[in-house]
């Protein structure tokens, strides 16, 4: 299976790995088929994601997708983070093998789950993009 240089770089040297104590939002999603689990931690100040960390249990594509997704939202507004798609993660990684696309979906969903957690912790109304958010469950 061929992986791009970016995928290999983010797998071998993941960015933003770890936890944030007292995170403003935490999201965890998993894929029951492959066993990948992602947890994303957000620190948010004035609607800007000032810090983001992740812990991922999974394959190289899952780790690379998590790493790239955190890079794509760090320093961005909540609105921009909500617009992040799995396709954008795949493109930023210069592609993923088709059977590994679900890893980028998990990264997108972990961010959305963390933002749902942030809104709920703060008693805020969920924006339309995540109002009915439910992580997908691939079988």
Beta strands, then each sheet from edge to edge (+ up, - down):
strand 1: 25-30
strand 2: 37-45
strand 3: 48-57
sheet 1: 1+ 2- 3+
end
